[in-house]
Amino acid sequence: MDETEVRALTIAVKEQVKIDKLLADHQELVQDGPFYVGDCPFCDARPVTGNSQSGFRVIPEFESYCCYGCGECGDIFSFVQRTNGLSFLEAVQSLADRYRIAPTNDSGPAPEI
């Protein structure tokens, strides 16, 4: 895959794979207002009721996650990299394969997953 194809595939994956759905497939998350909370997959931090800065938090609005215990933060790509021991390119390809995503083209936006 050349650089243009990698860039197009990365954009397509980022547009179609929603972080809350990806992480919910990996672990139990509970909705807490506009966020989702759960146990951190990287450390033993757990959410504390009434404390908005505890445990593992998924922020769909910014397509990101952050753990207030270990400080691990990132997006869909860094999550797949970290949990599967992959490089960035391998993470992009893994997500594209899993969700059957092809690079975007001029035929319009791809459906949201």
Backbone as a printed PyTorch tensor [residue, N CA C, xyz], in Angstrom:
tensor([[[  0.8380,  -1.1640,   0.0000],
         [  0.0000,   0.0000,   0.0000],
         [  0.8950,   1.2430,   0.0000]],

        [[  0.6170,   2.1810,  -0.9010],
         [  1.4280,   3.4040,  -0.9310],
         [  0.8710,   4.4240,   0.0750]],

        [[  1.5670,   5.5330,   0.2370],
         [  1.2050,   6.5340,   1.2380],
         [ -0.2070,   7.0990,   1.0290]],

        [[ -0.5860,   7.3220,  -0.2090],
         [ -1.9160,   7.8490,  -0.5080],
         [ -3.0000,   6.8580,  -0.1070]],

        [[ -2.7710,   5.5850,  -0.3780],
         [ -3.7440,   4.5500,  -0.0120],
         [ -3.8460,   4.4070,   1.5070]],

        [[ -2.7180,   4.4780,   2.1910],
         [ -2.7050,   4.3970,   3.6570],
         [ -3.4820,   5.5700,   4.2450]],

        [[ -3.2360,   6.7680,   3.7310],
         [ -3.9370,   7.9570,   4.2130],
         [ -5.4450,   7.8190,   3.9800]],

        [[ -5.8470,   7.3690,   2.7930],
         [ -7.2720,   7.2110,   2.4690],
         [ -7.9200,   6.1540,   3.3620]],

        [[ -7.2220,   5.0580,   3.6040],
         [ -7.7700,   4.0060,   4.4540],
         [ -7.8740,   4.4820,   5.9040]],

        [[ -6.8780,   5.2050,   6.3760],
         [ -6.9000,   5.7550,   7.7330],
         [ -8.0940,   6.6830,   7.9150]],

        [[ -8.3280,   7.5450,   6.9610],
         [ -9.4650,   8.4720,   7.0240],
         [-10.7770,   7.6970,   7.0160]],

        [[-10.8930,   6.7040,   6.1490],
         [-12.1290,   5.9140,   6.0630],
         [-12.4050,   5.1970,   7.3800]],

        [[-11.3770,   4.6050,   7.9690],
         [-11.5460,   3.9000,   9.2430],
         [-11.9570,   4.8840,  10.3360]],

        [[-11.2710,   6.0180,  10.4010],
         [-11.5650,   7.0090,  11.4360],
         [-12.9990,   7.5380,  11.3080]],

        [[-13.4960,   7.6850,  10.0970],
         [-14.8510,   8.1800,   9.8750],
         [-15.9150,   7.1390,  10.2160]],

        [[-15.5870,   5.8600,  10.0670],
         [-16.6050,   4.8210,  10.1950],
         [-16.6150,   4.0590,  11.5180]],

        [[-15.4770,   3.9510,  12.1800],
         [-15.4150,   3.1980,  13.4300],
         [-15.5530,   4.1650,  14.6030]],

        [[-16.6080,   4.0030,  15.3600],
         [-16.8660,   4.8650,  16.5090],
         [-16.2430,   4.2500,  17.7610]],

        [[-15.5460,   5.0810,  18.5170],
         [-14.7660,   4.5870,  19.6530],
         [-15.6110,   3.9000,  20.7150]],

        [[-16.7930,   4.4150,  20.9980],
         [-17.6200,   3.7880,  22.0190],
         [-18.0620,   2.3900,  21.5940]],

        [[-18.3330,   2.1950,  20.3230],
         [-18.7230,   0.8690,  19.8280],
         [-17.5370,  -0.0930,  19.8540]],

        [[-16.3720,   0.3760,  19.4250],
         [-15.1700,  -0.4640,  19.4170],
         [-14.8130,  -0.9110,  20.8260]],

        [[-14.7650,   0.0150,  21.7630],
         [-14.3770,  -0.3330,  23.1220],
         [-15.4370,  -1.1670,  23.8310]],

        [[-16.7150,  -0.9400,  23.5190],
         [-17.7830,  -1.7490,  24.1140],
         [-17.6890,  -3.2060,  23.6600]],

        [[-17.1210,  -3.4520,  22.4830],
         [-16.8930,  -4.8230,  22.0240],
         [-15.7620,  -5.4820,  22.8200]],

        [[-14.9180,  -4.6670,  23.4330],
         [-13.7380,  -5.1510,  24.1450],
         [-13.9870,  -5.3000,  25.6400]],

        [[-14.8530,  -4.4740,  26.1940],
         [-15.0810,  -4.4780,  27.6350],
         [-16.4350,  -3.8700,  27.9560]],

        [[-16.8760,  -4.0520,  29.1830],
         [-18.1600,  -3.4910,  29.5990],
         [-18.0120,  -2.0040,  29.8770]],

        [[-18.8860,  -1.2150,  29.2730],
         [-18.9290,   0.2290,  29.4950],
         [-20.3380,   0.6110,  29.9170]],

        [[-20.4370,   1.6080,  30.7930],
         [-21.7190,   2.1000,  31.2600],
         [-21.8150,   3.5730,  30.8920]],

        [[-22.9550,   3.9670,  30.3420],
         [-23.1200,   5.3710,  29.9700],
         [-23.2530,   6.2210,  31.2240]],

        [[-22.5130,   7.3360,  31.2270],
         [-22.5230,   8.2970,  32.3270],
         [-22.6160,   9.6830,  31.7060]],

        [[-23.8610,  10.1330,  31.4540],
         [-24.0550,  11.3960,  30.7390],
         [-23.5730,  11.2360,  29.3100]],

        [[-22.7430,  12.1660,  28.8440],
         [-22.2470,  12.0820,  27.4670],
         [-21.0520,  11.1320,  27.3120]],

        [[-20.6190,  10.5300,  28.4190],
         [-19.4440,   9.6570,  28.4110],
         [-19.8370,   8.2040,  28.6380]],

        [[-18.8490,   7.3220,  28.4930],
         [-18.9860,   5.9290,  28.9030],
         [-17.8430,   5.6650,  29.8610]],

        [[-18.0950,   4.9070,  30.9220],
         [-17.0760,   4.6170,  31.9210],
         [-16.9710,   3.1150,  32.1240]],

        [[-15.8070,   2.7010,  32.5890],
         [-15.5860,   1.2910,  32.8640],
         [-14.2280,   1.0860,  33.4960]],

        [[-13.8950,  -0.1800,  33.7260],
         [-12.5810,  -0.5160,  34.2500],
         [-11.5440,  -0.2730,  33.1650]],

        [[-10.3750,   0.1950,  33.5620],
         [ -9.3090,   0.4490,  32.5860],
         [ -8.7130,  -0.8700,  32.1090]],

        [[ -8.5650,  -1.0400,  30.7960],
         [ -7.9540,  -2.2650,  30.2730],
         [ -6.4260,  -2.2670,  30.4250]],

        [[ -5.8580,  -1.1520,  30.8700],
         [ -4.4020,  -1.0230,  30.9580],
         [ -3.8780,  -1.0410,  32.3910]],

        [[ -4.7410,  -0.7420,  33.3600],
         [ -4.3390,  -0.7490,  34.7690],
         [ -5.5370,  -1.2180,  35.5950]],

        [[ -5.4860,  -1.1090,  36.8930],
         [ -6.6110,  -1.5830,  37.7090],
         [ -7.5420,  -0.4580,  38.1620]],

        [[ -7.5140,   0.6890,  37.4760],
         [ -8.4010,   1.8060,  37.8230],
         [ -9.8470,   1.4480,  37.5140]],

        [[-10.7190,   1.8510,  38.4330],
         [-12.1430,   1.6100,  38.2800],
         [-12.8980,   2.9190,  38.5080]],

        [[-14.0220,   3.1000,  37.8240],
         [-14.7760,   4.3430,  38.0250],
         [-15.3620,   4.4030,  39.4340]],

        [[-15.4290,   5.6120,  39.9780],
         [-16.0180,   5.8400,  41.2850],
         [-17.2670,   6.6930,  41.0790]],

        [[-18.3970,   6.2350,  41.5830],
         [-19.6510,   6.9670,  41.4470],
         [-19.5150,   8.3700,  42.0240]],

        [[-19.9330,   9.3570,  41.2450],
         [-19.8920,  10.7410,  41.6900],
         [-18.5640,  11.4440,  41.4540]],

        [[-17.5690,  10.7180,  40.9630],
         [-16.2670,  11.3270,  40.6860],
         [-16.0250,  11.2700,  39.1860]],

        [[-16.1440,  12.4090,  38.5260],
         [-16.0360,  12.4480,  37.0660],
         [-14.6110,  12.2410,  36.5760]],

        [[-13.6460,  12.2900,  37.4760],
         [-12.2570,  12.0930,  37.0610],
         [-11.6650,  10.8580,  37.7310]],

        [[-12.3610,   9.7440,  37.5750],
         [-11.8560,   8.4800,  38.0940],
         [-12.0870,   7.3970,  37.0630]],

        [[-11.2400,   6.4080,  37.0740],
         [-11.3930,   5.2640,  36.1940],
         [-11.1460,   5.5720,  34.7290]],

        [[-11.6980,   4.7370,  33.8980],
         [-11.5180,   4.7860,  32.4540],
         [-12.7370,   5.4400,  31.8330]],

        [[-12.5280,   6.4380,  31.0050],
         [-13.6180,   7.2250,  30.4310],
         [-13.4720,   7.2680,  28.9080]],

        [[-14.5800,   7.0130,  28.2160],
         [-14.6410,   7.1030,  26.7570],
         [-15.4390,   8.3600,  26.4270]],

        [[-14.8780,   9.1950,  25.5500],
         [-15.4920,  10.4680,  25.1980],
         [-15.8640,  10.4350,  23.7080]],

        [[-17.0880,   9.9920,  23.3790],
         [-17.4840,   9.8630,  21.9740],
         [-17.3850,  11.1630,  21.1800]],

        [[-17.6830,  12.2830,  21.8070],
         [-17.6430,  13.5690,  21.1030],
         [-16.2720,  13.8360,  20.4900]],

        [[-15.2240,  13.3890,  21.1690],
         [-13.8540,  13.6080,  20.6860],
         [-13.2140,  12.3260,  20.1560]],

        [[-14.0130,  11.2420,  20.0790],
         [-13.5090,   9.9510,  19.6070],
         [-12.2120,   9.5800,  20.3360]],

        [[-12.2460,   9.6710,  21.6630],
         [-11.0540,   9.3870,  22.4560],
         [-11.4130,   8.7010,  23.7670]],

        [[-10.3810,   8.2200,  24.4500],
         [-10.5370,   7.6110,  25.7640],
         [ -9.4170,   8.1370,  26.6480]],

        [[ -9.6210,   8.0400,  27.9610],
         [ -8.5820,   8.4420,  28.9030],
         [ -8.8060,   7.7160,  30.2200]],

        [[ -7.7150,   7.2680,  30.8250],
         [ -7.7690,   6.6590,  32.1430],
         [ -7.1830,   7.6370,  33.1460]],

        [[ -7.9470,   7.9030,  34.1980],
         [ -7.4670,   8.8150,  35.2290],
         [ -6.5710,   8.1030,  36.2310]],

        [[ -6.4200,   6.7920,  36.0890],
         [ -5.5230,   6.0310,  36.9590],
         [ -4.1070,   6.0070,  36.4200]],

        [[ -3.9450,   5.5040,  35.1970],
         [ -2.6010,   5.3510,  34.6230],
         [ -2.2400,   6.4590,  33.6310]],

        [[ -3.2320,   7.2710,  33.2330],
         [ -2.9570,   8.3680,  32.3150],
         [ -2.9590,   7.9730,  30.8490]],

        [[ -3.2900,   6.7220,  30.5490],
         [ -3.3420,   6.2700,  29.1590],
         [ -4.5110,   6.9400,  28.4500]],

        [[ -4.2340,   7.6170,  27.3560],
         [ -5.2650,   8.2890,  26.5600],
         [ -4.9980,   8.0140,  25.0920]],

        [[ -6.0440,   8.0620,  24.2760],
         [ -5.8260,   7.8570,  22.8530],
         [ -7.1090,   7.7770,  22.0690]],

        [[ -6.9800,   7.1940,  20.8710],
         [ -8.1020,   7.0560,  19.9490],
         [ -8.2440,   5.5970,  19.5350]],

        [[ -9.0420,   5.3290,  18.5170],
         [ -9.2620,   3.9380,  18.0970],
         [ -7.9630,   3.2590,  17.6920]],

        [[ -7.0900,   3.9940,  17.0440],
         [ -5.8410,   3.4020,  16.5660],
         [ -4.9050,   3.0540,  17.7180]],

        [[ -4.7330,   3.9840,  18.6590],
         [ -3.8310,   3.7070,  19.7800],
         [ -4.3900,   2.5980,  20.6740]],

        [[ -5.7300,   2.5110,  20.7980],
         [ -6.3180,   1.4320,  21.5770],
         [ -5.9850,   0.0780,  20.9600]],

        [[ -6.1710,  -0.0430,  19.6630],
         [ -5.8840,  -1.3150,  18.9900],
         [ -4.3810,  -1.6010,  19.0220]],

        [[ -3.5700,  -0.5840,  18.8460],
         [ -2.1210,  -0.7690,  18.9400],
         [ -1.7450,  -1.3270,  20.3130]],

        [[ -2.2250,  -0.6750,  21.3470],
         [ -1.8310,  -1.0290,  22.7160],
         [ -2.3710,  -2.3920,  23.1310]],

        [[ -3.6280,  -2.6730,  22.8230],
         [ -4.2240,  -3.9350,  23.2730],
         [ -3.7810,  -5.1420,  22.4490]],

        [[ -3.2900,  -4.9060,  21.2400],
         [ -2.8850,  -6.0240,  20.3740],
         [ -1.4000,  -6.0320,  20.0310]],

        [[ -0.6470,  -5.0570,  20.5330],
         [  0.7890,  -5.0050,  20.2530],
         [  1.0950,  -4.7630,  18.7860]],

        [[  0.3410,  -3.8760,  18.1460],
         [  0.4980,  -3.6200,  16.7120],
         [  1.1200,  -2.2550,  16.4510]],

        [[  1.6730,  -2.1080,  15.2580],
         [  2.1370,  -0.7950,  14.7960],
         [  0.9070,   0.0040,  14.3580]],

        [[  1.0930,   1.2850,  14.0820],
         [ -0.0240,   2.1090,  13.6220],
         [ -0.6260,   1.5300,  12.3450]],

        [[  0.2030,   1.2400,  11.3630],
         [ -0.2970,   0.7030,  10.0890],
         [ -1.0200,  -0.6210,  10.2880]],

        [[ -0.5000,  -1.4760,  11.1470],
         [ -1.1690,  -2.7520,  11.4250],
         [ -2.5180,  -2.5200,  12.0990]],

        [[ -2.6030,  -1.5260,  12.9730],
         [ -3.8680,  -1.2030,  13.6350],
         [ -4.8980,  -0.7080,  12.6240]],

        [[ -4.4740,   0.1590,  11.7130],
         [ -5.3760,   0.6590,  10.6640],
         [ -5.8970,  -0.5150,   9.8350]],

        [[ -4.9900,  -1.3800,   9.4170],
         [ -5.3760,  -2.5190,   8.5820],
         [ -6.2670,  -3.4910,   9.3490]],

        [[ -5.9740,  -3.7080,  10.6280],
         [ -6.7800,  -4.5930,  11.4580],
         [ -8.2170,  -4.0830,  11.5700]],

        [[ -8.3700,  -2.7900,  11.8280],
         [ -9.7130,  -2.2020,  11.9140],
         [-10.4210,  -2.2480,  10.5660]],

        [[ -9.6980,  -1.9530,   9.4970],
         [-10.2930,  -1.9960,   8.1530],
         [-10.7820,  -3.4100,   7.8280]],

        [[ -9.9920,  -4.4050,   8.1710],
         [-10.3920,  -5.7920,   7.9230],
         [-11.5890,  -6.1810,   8.7820]],

        [[-11.5380,  -5.8340,  10.0570],
         [-12.5990,  -6.2020,  10.9920],
         [-13.9490,  -5.6190,  10.5930]],

        [[-13.9350,  -4.3570,  10.1520],
         [-15.1850,  -3.6790,   9.8000],
         [-15.4310,  -3.6210,   8.2920]],

        [[-14.6080,  -4.3120,   7.5320],
         [-14.7460,  -4.3900,   6.0690],
         [-14.7990,  -3.0000,   5.4320]],

        [[-13.7680,  -2.2190,   5.7280],
         [-13.6970,  -0.8470,   5.2390],
         [-12.6500,  -0.7500,   4.1370]],

        [[-13.0340,  -0.0960,   3.0570],
         [-12.1130,   0.1720,   1.9520],
         [-11.8070,   1.6710,   1.9600]],

        [[-10.6910,   2.0550,   1.3540],
         [-10.3870,   3.4950,   1.2810],
         [-11.5400,   4.2680,   0.6570]],

        [[-11.7350,   5.5090,   1.1290],
         [-12.8120,   6.3340,   0.5770],
         [-12.5040,   6.7150,  -0.8610]],

        [[-13.5690,   7.0170,  -1.5780],
         [-13.4140,   7.4860,  -2.9510],
         [-14.3800,   8.6490,  -3.1640]],

        [[-14.5690,   9.0630,  -4.3730],
         [-15.4210,  10.2170,  -4.6680],
         [-16.8950,   9.8790,  -4.7630]],

        [[-17.2800,   8.6550,  -4.4170],
         [-18.6780,   8.2780,  -4.5660],
         [-19.5530,   8.6810,  -3.3890]],

        [[-18.9940,   9.4240,  -2.4420],
         [-19.7670,   9.8890,  -1.3040],
         [-19.2980,   9.2630,  -0.0130]],

        [[-19.8880,   9.6960,   1.0910],
         [-19.4530,   9.1870,   2.3850],
         [-19.8600,   7.7380,   2.6030]],

        [[-19.0390,   7.0240,   3.3430],
         [-19.3240,   5.6350,   3.6760],
         [-20.3240,   5.5920,   4.8280]],

        [[-21.0420,   4.4980,   4.9680],
         [-22.0110,   4.3910,   6.0700],
         [-21.2980,   4.3400,   7.4220]],

        [[-21.9560,   4.8900,   8.4420],
         [-21.3870,   4.8930,   9.7920],
         [-21.6430,   3.5540,  10.4560]],

        [[-20.6370,   3.0740,  11.1750],
         [-20.7760,   1.7790,  11.8920],
         [-20.9530,   2.0750,  13.3660]]])
